[in-house]
């Protein structure tokens, strides 16, 4: 009997190989390698100081690795500037909410589209028919995203007046406005209450359903286990586990390094 044909391997959106970075003699990441499948949600977890945000910075070349490579849909990002990486559709958020003071919630989301504007500055100043049409399309898209994150009623509210959790959701919406192929989210649930976290969970699943690949740094284990297809675990800059949520949850090294600490405080949804 002939063997059954194997399903093709999923396309790789991000591939990290042997990433090393040190700061003043301290090893921030040590030979970290992993793949992120296109169209998946992959969670990056680990204790504080494990190197998770450093890894995001290496992927987006905010600072380059001392050794190792990052590939984006098969193309090496070596030597690429952060702006070029973002323009290629690899978009990230940061741990702290970044809203623009003096701008409404809608205007904050619109900022995410500026790289994709096709109308010239002169056309925008003269408000040519093309520029007006492009602006109307941008506003419609921003309003759709406000509705998606549950902030449609805050369209014209100064973003700085919104609760921290709402500002974090604005960050995600602004990143989506840039039409990413891969979205890197750094602790998007930080500062969210239970209902906001549930909304974020639904949002992440909707983002994946739209075909966008997500790599998320997160401490909220309930959120991670609910949405992630794969989980990567770092400890002291080293990758100690990579697999499905169920496999990682049962890994003794992970329990010792991270999840065990969370279980010691069962009433808390996050671990420090």
Secondary structure as the mmCIF struct_conf table of DSSP 4:
data_model
#
loop_
_struct_conf.conf_type_id
_struct_conf.id
_struct_conf.beg_label_comp_id
_struct_conf.beg_label_asym_id
_struct_conf.beg_label_seq_id
_struct_conf.end_label_comp_id
_struct_conf.end_label_asym_id
_struct_conf.end_label_seq_id
HELX_LH_PP_P HELX_LH_PP_P1 UNK A 2 UNK A 11
STRN STRN1 UNK A 12 UNK A 23
TURN_TY1_P TURN_TY1_P1 UNK A 24 UNK A 25
STRN STRN2 UNK A 26 UNK A 37
TURN_TY1_P TURN_TY1_P2 UNK A 38 UNK A 39
STRN STRN3 UNK A 41 UNK A 45
BEND BEND1 UNK A 47 UNK A 47
TURN_TY1_P TURN_TY1_P3 UNK A 48 UNK A 49
BEND BEND2 UNK A 50 UNK A 51
HELX_RH_AL_P HELX_RH_AL_P1 UNK A 52 UNK A 59
TURN_TY1_P TURN_TY1_P4 UNK A 60 UNK A 61
BEND BEND3 UNK A 62 UNK A 63
BEND BEND4 UNK A 66 UNK A 66
STRN STRN4 UNK A 67 UNK A 72
TURN_TY1_P TURN_TY1_P5 UNK A 73 UNK A 74
STRN STRN5 UNK A 75 UNK A 76
TURN_TY1_P TURN_TY1_P6 UNK A 78 UNK A 79
HELX_RH_AL_P HELX_RH_AL_P2 UNK A 82 UNK A 87
TURN_TY1_P TURN_TY1_P7 UNK A 88 UNK A 89
STRN STRN6 UNK A 90 UNK A 92
BEND BEND5 UNK A 95 UNK A 96
TURN_TY1_P TURN_TY1_P8 UNK A 101 UNK A 102
STRN STRN7 UNK A 104 UNK A 104
HELX_RH_AL_P HELX_RH_AL_P3 UNK A 105 UNK A 110
HELX_RH_3T_P HELX_RH_3T_P1 UNK A 111 UNK A 116
BEND BEND6 UNK A 119 UNK A 119
HELX_RH_AL_P HELX_RH_AL_P4 UNK A 121 UNK A 126
TURN_TY1_P TURN_TY1_P9 UNK A 127 UNK A 127
HELX_RH_AL_P HELX_RH_AL_P5 UNK A 129 UNK A 148
TURN_TY1_P TURN_TY1_P10 UNK A 149 UNK A 150
HELX_RH_3T_P HELX_RH_3T_P2 UNK A 152 UNK A 154
TURN_TY1_P TURN_TY1_P11 UNK A 155 UNK A 156
BEND BEND7 UNK A 157 UNK A 157
STRN STRN8 UNK A 158 UNK A 158
HELX_RH_3T_P HELX_RH_3T_P3 UNK A 159 UNK A 161
BEND BEND8 UNK A 162 UNK A 162
HELX_RH_AL_P HELX_RH_AL_P6 UNK A 164 UNK A 177
TURN_TY1_P TURN_TY1_P12 UNK A 178 UNK A 178
BEND BEND9 UNK A 181 UNK A 181
STRN STRN9 UNK A 182 UNK A 186
BEND BEND10 UNK A 187 UNK A 187
TURN_TY1_P TURN_TY1_P13 UNK A 188 UNK A 191
HELX_RH_AL_P HELX_RH_AL_P7 UNK A 194 UNK A 209
TURN_TY1_P TURN_TY1_P14 UNK A 210 UNK A 211
STRN STRN10 UNK A 213 UNK A 217
STRN STRN11 UNK A 220 UNK A 220
HELX_RH_AL_P HELX_RH_AL_P8 UNK A 221 UNK A 227
BEND BEND11 UNK A 229 UNK A 229
STRN STRN12 UNK A 230 UNK A 235
TURN_TY1_P TURN_TY1_P15 UNK A 236 UNK A 237
STRN STRN13 UNK A 238 UNK A 243
HELX_RH_AL_P HELX_RH_AL_P9 UNK A 245 UNK A 249
TURN_TY1_P TURN_TY1_P16 UNK A 250 UNK A 250
HELX_RH_AL_P HELX_RH_AL_P10 UNK A 252 UNK A 254
HELX_RH_PI_P HELX_RH_PI_P1 UNK A 255 UNK A 259
HELX_RH_AL_P HELX_RH_AL_P11 UNK A 260 UNK A 263
TURN_TY1_P TURN_TY1_P17 UNK A 264 UNK A 267
BEND BEND12 UNK A 269 UNK A 269
STRN STRN14 UNK A 270 UNK A 270
#
